[in-house]
Amino acid sequence: MSPPNPDIDPVWAWVKQEQAMIWQQLELMEAGKIGTIERNGSETVDTTAHTVEQLRVKLATLEALLAERQNKEAS
């Protein structure tokens, strides 16, 4: 295992923080407690389902980055 790099560690801390924030947003959206809308003139469109999809993609990306880092540290 290589020693921690002080220049990179804040990045991983941010990744973990972002992951936690996305999890929280997903939980609230899936529970119907929060949502997103888009306004087109006088029309309002619920975009929550699309936002949930986007958040899941972001979450998967962050989880893949963390898994890759753990695999490299274990090597």
Backbone as JSON Lines, residues from 0, in Angstrom:
{"i":0,"aa":"M","n":[0.85,-1.18,0.0],"ca":[0.0,0.0,0.0],"c":[0.9,1.24,0.0]}
{"i":1,"aa":"S","n":[0.54,2.19,-0.84],"ca":[1.34,3.41,-0.92],"c":[0.89,4.4,0.15]}
{"i":2,"aa":"P","n":[1.79,5.28,0.56],"ca":[1.42,6.28,1.58],"c":[0.39,7.26,1.02]}
{"i":3,"aa":"P","n":[-0.44,7.82,1.88],"ca":[-1.44,8.77,1.4],"c":[-0.8,9.99,0.77]}
{"i":4,"aa":"N","n":[-1.39,10.47,-0.27],"ca":[-0.92,11.66,-0.95],"c":[-1.77,12.84,-0.46]}
{"i":5,"aa":"P","n":[-1.17,13.8,0.24],"ca":[-1.97,14.91,0.78],"c":[-2.66,15.75,-0.27]}
{"i":6,"aa":"D","n":[-2.16,15.71,-1.51],"ca":[-2.8,16.48,-2.58],"c":[-4.05,15.79,-3.1]}
{"i":7,"aa":"I","n":[-4.12,14.48,-2.98],"ca":[-5.24,13.71,-3.51],"c":[-6.28,13.41,-2.44]}
{"i":8,"aa":"D","n":[-5.9,13.27,-1.19],"ca":[-6.84,12.92,-0.13],"c":[-8.04,13.86,-0.04]}
{"i":9,"aa":"P","n":[-7.89,15.17,-0.2],"ca":[-9.08,16.04,-0.19],"c":[-10.06,15.71,-1.31]}
{"i":10,"aa":"V","n":[-9.55,15.24,-2.43],"ca":[-10.42,14.86,-3.54],"c":[-11.29,13.67,-3.12]}
{"i":11,"aa":"W","n":[-10.68,12.7,-2.49],"ca":[-11.45,11.52,-2.06],"c":[-12.44,11.87,-0.96]}
{"i":12,"aa":"A","n":[-12.08,12.8,-0.11],"ca":[-13.01,13.27,0.92],"c":[-14.22,13.92,0.25]}
{"i":13,"aa":"W","n":[-13.97,14.7,-0.8],"ca":[-15.05,15.33,-1.53],"c":[-15.93,14.28,-2.21]}
{"i":14,"aa":"V","n":[-15.31,13.26,-2.8],"ca":[-16.08,12.19,-3.46],"c":[-17.01,11.52,-2.45]}
{"i":15,"aa":"K","n":[-16.5,11.22,-1.27],"ca":[-17.34,10.58,-0.25],"c":[-18.45,11.51,0.22]}
{"i":16,"aa":"Q","n":[-18.16,12.78,0.36],"ca":[-19.17,13.76,0.76],"c":[-20.26,13.88,-0.31]}
{"i":17,"aa":"E","n":[-19.84,13.93,-1.55],"ca":[-20.78,14.02,-2.67],"c":[-21.66,12.77,-2.73]}
{"i":18,"aa":"Q","n":[-21.06,11.61,-2.49],"ca":[-21.8,10.36,-2.48],"c":[-22.89,10.38,-1.41]}
{"i":19,"aa":"A","n":[-22.56,10.84,-0.22],"ca":[-23.52,10.91,0.87],"c":[-24.65,11.89,0.54]}
{"i":20,"aa":"M","n":[-24.32,13.01,-0.07],"ca":[-25.33,14.0,-0.43],"c":[-26.29,13.44,-1.47]}
{"i":21,"aa":"I","n":[-25.76,12.74,-2.45],"ca":[-26.6,12.16,-3.5],"c":[-27.52,11.1,-2.91]}
{"i":22,"aa":"W","n":[-26.99,10.26,-2.02],"ca":[-27.81,9.24,-1.36],"c":[-28.98,9.9,-0.64]}
{"i":23,"aa":"Q","n":[-28.7,10.97,0.08],"ca":[-29.74,11.67,0.82],"c":[-30.8,12.24,-0.13]}
{"i":24,"aa":"Q","n":[-30.37,12.86,-1.21],"ca":[-31.31,13.42,-2.19],"c":[-32.17,12.32,-2.79]}
{"i":25,"aa":"L","n":[-31.55,11.2,-3.15],"ca":[-32.3,10.08,-3.73],"c":[-33.35,9.56,-2.76]}
{"i":26,"aa":"E","n":[-32.96,9.38,-1.51],"ca":[-33.9,8.88,-0.51],"c":[-35.1,9.81,-0.38]}
{"i":27,"aa":"L","n":[-34.85,11.12,-0.32],"ca":[-35.93,12.08,-0.18],"c":[-36.82,12.11,-1.43]}
{"i":28,"aa":"M","n":[-36.21,12.03,-2.6],"ca":[-36.99,12.05,-3.84],"c":[-37.83,10.79,-3.98]}
{"i":29,"aa":"E","n":[-37.23,9.64,-3.67],"ca":[-37.96,8.39,-3.8],"c":[-39.08,8.28,-2.77]}
{"i":30,"aa":"A","n":[-38.94,8.97,-1.65],"ca":[-39.99,9.0,-0.63],"c":[-41.06,10.04,-0.95]}
{"i":31,"aa":"G","n":[-40.84,10.82,-2.0],"ca":[-41.8,11.85,-2.39],"c":[-41.74,13.11,-1.54]}
{"i":32,"aa":"K","n":[-40.66,13.26,-0.78],"ca":[-40.54,14.42,0.1],"c":[-40.0,15.65,-0.62]}
{"i":33,"aa":"I","n":[-39.21,15.45,-1.67],"ca":[-38.72,16.55,-2.48],"c":[-38.83,16.15,-3.94]}
{"i":34,"aa":"G","n":[-38.77,17.11,-4.82],"ca":[-38.85,16.84,-6.25],"c":[-38.23,17.99,-7.01]}
{"i":35,"aa":"T","n":[-38.24,17.86,-8.31],"ca":[-37.73,18.93,-9.17],"c":[-38.78,19.24,-10.22]}
{"i":36,"aa":"I","n":[-38.8,20.49,-10.65],"ca":[-39.72,20.92,-11.7],"c":[-38.96,21.78,-12.7]}
{"i":37,"aa":"E","n":[-39.55,21.9,-13.87],"ca":[-39.01,22.79,-14.9],"c":[-40.16,23.64,-15.4]}
{"i":38,"aa":"R","n":[-39.9,24.9,-15.55],"ca":[-40.94,25.81,-16.04],"c":[-40.65,26.19,-17.48]}
{"i":39,"aa":"N","n":[-41.66,26.0,-18.3],"ca":[-41.61,26.42,-19.71],"c":[-42.73,27.43,-19.91]}
{"i":40,"aa":"G","n":[-42.4,28.69,-19.73],"ca":[-43.43,29.72,-19.82],"c":[-44.4,29.57,-18.66]}
{"i":41,"aa":"S","n":[-45.65,29.32,-18.98],"ca":[-46.66,29.16,-17.93],"c":[-46.85,27.71,-17.52]}
{"i":42,"aa":"E","n":[-46.18,26.79,-18.21],"ca":[-46.32,25.36,-17.93],"c":[-45.24,24.89,-16.95]}
{"i":43,"aa":"T","n":[-45.64,24.06,-16.0],"ca":[-44.71,23.47,-15.04],"c":[-44.67,21.96,-15.27]}
{"i":44,"aa":"V","n":[-43.47,21.42,-15.43],"ca":[-43.3,19.99,-15.69],"c":[-42.52,19.37,-14.55]}
{"i":45,"aa":"D","n":[-43.02,18.26,-14.01],"ca":[-42.32,17.52,-12.96],"c":[-41.17,16.75,-13.59]}
{"i":46,"aa":"T","n":[-39.96,17.07,-13.2],"ca":[-38.77,16.42,-13.75],"c":[-38.07,15.52,-12.73]}
{"i":47,"aa":"T","n":[-38.79,15.16,-11.68],"ca":[-38.2,14.37,-10.6],"c":[-37.64,13.04,-11.1]}
{"i":48,"aa":"A","n":[-38.41,12.33,-11.92],"ca":[-37.95,11.02,-12.41],"c":[-36.64,11.16,-13.19]}
{"i":49,"aa":"H","n":[-36.54,12.19,-14.0],"ca":[-35.31,12.43,-14.77],"c":[-34.15,12.77,-13.82]}
{"i":50,"aa":"T","n":[-34.43,13.58,-12.81],"ca":[-33.39,13.95,-11.85],"c":[-32.91,12.73,-11.08]}
{"i":51,"aa":"V","n":[-33.82,11.84,-10.71],"ca":[-33.44,10.6,-10.01],"c":[-32.51,9.77,-10.89]}
{"i":52,"aa":"E","n":[-32.82,9.66,-12.18],"ca":[-31.96,8.93,-13.12],"c":[-30.56,9.54,-13.16]}
{"i":53,"aa":"Q","n":[-30.51,10.87,-13.26],"ca":[-29.21,11.56,-13.31],"c":[-28.41,11.33,-12.02]}
{"i":54,"aa":"L","n":[-29.09,11.4,-10.88],"ca":[-28.41,11.19,-9.6],"c":[-27.89,9.77,-9.48]}
{"i":55,"aa":"R","n":[-28.64,8.8,-9.98],"ca":[-28.18,7.4,-9.94],"c":[-26.93,7.19,-10.79]}
{"i":56,"aa":"V","n":[-26.87,7.87,-11.93],"ca":[-25.68,7.79,-12.79],"c":[-24.48,8.4,-12.06]}
{"i":57,"aa":"K","n":[-24.68,9.56,-11.45],"ca":[-23.6,10.21,-10.7],"c":[-23.15,9.33,-9.55]}
{"i":58,"aa":"L","n":[-24.11,8.74,-8.84],"ca":[-23.78,7.88,-7.71],"c":[-22.98,6.66,-8.16]}
{"i":59,"aa":"A","n":[-23.39,6.06,-9.25],"ca":[-22.67,4.9,-9.78],"c":[-21.24,5.27,-10.16]}
{"i":60,"aa":"T","n":[-21.06,6.44,-10.73],"ca":[-19.73,6.91,-11.1],"c":[-18.85,7.1,-9.87]}
{"i":61,"aa":"L","n":[-19.41,7.75,-8.84],"ca":[-18.64,7.95,-7.61],"c":[-18.31,6.63,-6.94]}
{"i":62,"aa":"E","n":[-19.27,5.7,-6.92],"ca":[-19.02,4.4,-6.32],"c":[-17.95,3.63,-7.08]}
{"i":63,"aa":"A","n":[-17.94,3.75,-8.4],"ca":[-16.91,3.09,-9.21],"c":[-15.53,3.67,-8.91]}
{"i":64,"aa":"L","n":[-15.46,4.99,-8.77],"ca":[-14.18,5.63,-8.43],"c":[-13.68,5.16,-7.07]}
{"i":65,"aa":"L","n":[-14.57,5.11,-6.09],"ca":[-14.17,4.66,-4.75],"c":[-13.73,3.2,-4.77]}
{"i":66,"aa":"A","n":[-14.44,2.35,-5.51],"ca":[-14.09,0.93,-5.61],"c":[-12.72,0.77,-6.27]}
{"i":67,"aa":"E","n":[-12.49,1.55,-7.32],"ca":[-11.19,1.49,-8.01],"c":[-10.06,1.9,-7.06]}
{"i":68,"aa":"R","n":[-10.31,2.93,-6.28],"ca":[-9.29,3.37,-5.32],"c":[-9.03,2.29,-4.28]}
{"i":69,"aa":"Q","n":[-10.08,1.67,-3.77],"ca":[-9.9,0.62,-2.77],"c":[-9.13,-0.57,-3.34]}
{"i":70,"aa":"N","n":[-9.41,-0.9,-4.6],"ca":[-8.68,-2.0,-5.23],"c":[-7.2,-1.67,-5.39]}
{"i":71,"aa":"K","n":[-6.91,-0.43,-5.74],"ca":[-5.5,-0.02,-5.89],"c":[-4.79,0.0,-4.54]}
{"i":72,"aa":"E","n":[-5.51,0.43,-3.49],"ca":[-4.89,0.46,-2.16],"c":[-4.65,-0.96,-1.64]}
{"i":73,"aa":"A","n":[-5.5,-1.89,-2.02],"ca":[-5.36,-3.27,-1.56],"c":[-4.21,-4.0,-2.28]}
{"i":74,"aa":"S","n":[-3.83,-3.47,-3.44],"ca":[-2.77,-4.11,-4.23],"c":[-1.41,-3.84,-3.66]}
